[in-house]
């Protein structure tokens, strides 16, 4: 990950996309609510170093989870079948 020197807020489009992914996920209602509530405190802390469009989010005033990444939701969109994912 390439860390941002100063974390930034999500753009309107990033927030809209993350909200859509979580809302349409197979998470339980309790998990969905938890992660949707966190979006209001999410900041973009970095991006992938390979040049893809991946961004890394952190939640203000919350300790980072321990362990590896856990997939929360995913979707394949568009004619070129682009993958969209959110991990915890």
C-alpha positions as CSV (number, residue, x, y, z in Angstrom):
1,X,0.0,0.0,0.0
2,X,1.1,3.5,-0.7
3,X,0.0,5.6,2.2
4,X,-1.4,9.0,1.7
5,X,0.7,11.7,3.5
6,X,-2.7,13.1,4.6
7,X,-5.7,10.8,4.6
8,X,-8.6,12.2,2.6
9,X,-12.4,12.0,2.7
10,X,-14.1,9.6,0.3
11,X,-15.3,11.3,-2.9
12,X,-19.1,11.3,-3.5
13,X,-18.7,8.5,-6.0
14,X,-16.6,6.4,-3.7
15,X,-19.1,6.8,-0.9
16,X,-22.0,6.0,-3.2
17,X,-20.3,2.9,-4.6
18,X,-19.2,1.6,-1.1
19,X,-22.8,2.2,0.1
20,X,-24.3,0.3,-2.8
21,X,-21.9,-2.6,-2.4
22,X,-22.6,-3.0,1.3
23,X,-26.4,-2.4,0.9
24,X,-26.6,-5.2,-1.7
25,X,-24.2,-7.6,0.0
26,X,-25.0,-10.9,1.6
27,X,-24.0,-9.7,5.0
28,X,-26.4,-10.1,7.9
29,X,-28.5,-7.0,8.7
30,X,-26.5,-6.4,11.8
31,X,-23.2,-6.6,9.9
32,X,-24.5,-4.4,7.1
33,X,-25.6,-1.8,9.5
34,X,-22.3,-1.8,11.3
35,X,-20.3,-1.3,8.2
36,X,-22.6,1.3,6.7
37,X,-22.4,3.3,9.9
38,X,-18.6,3.2,9.7
39,X,-18.6,4.8,6.2
40,X,-19.4,8.2,7.7
41,X,-16.0,8.0,9.5
42,X,-14.0,6.4,6.7
43,X,-11.0,8.1,5.1
44,X,-8.9,7.0,2.2
45,X,-5.5,6.2,3.8
46,X,-3.7,4.9,0.7
47,X,-3.9,3.2,-2.6
48,X,-2.5,0.1,-4.2
49,X,1.1,0.4,-5.4
50,X,0.5,-1.6,-8.6
51,X,-1.4,1.2,-10.3
52,X,-4.9,-0.3,-10.1
53,X,-7.8,1.7,-8.8
54,X,-7.8,0.0,-5.3
55,X,-8.0,2.3,-2.3
56,X,-7.4,1.5,1.4
57,X,-9.9,2.9,3.9
58,X,-9.4,3.5,7.6
59,X,-12.1,4.3,10.2
60,X,-11.3,7.4,12.2
61,X,-10.9,6.8,15.9
62,X,-11.0,3.0,15.6
63,X,-8.2,0.5,16.0
64,X,-7.2,-1.4,12.9
65,X,-8.4,-5.0,12.9
66,X,-5.9,-7.7,13.6
67,X,-5.2,-10.6,11.2
68,X,-5.6,-10.9,7.5
69,X,-8.2,-9.4,5.2
70,X,-11.7,-10.7,5.3
71,X,-14.0,-10.2,2.2
72,X,-17.2,-8.4,3.0
73,X,-18.8,-8.1,-0.4
74,X,-18.1,-8.2,-4.1
75,X,-19.8,-7.4,-7.4
76,X,-18.9,-7.8,-11.1
77,X,-20.0,-4.9,-13.2
78,X,-19.8,-3.6,-16.8
79,X,-19.2,-5.1,-20.2
80,X,-15.5,-5.7,-19.2
81,X,-16.6,-7.4,-16.0
82,X,-14.7,-5.3,-13.5
83,X,-14.6,-6.6,-10.0
84,X,-15.5,-4.5,-7.1
85,X,-14.7,-5.7,-3.6
86,X,-14.8,-4.5,0.0
87,X,-12.5,-6.2,2.6
88,X,-12.3,-5.7,6.3
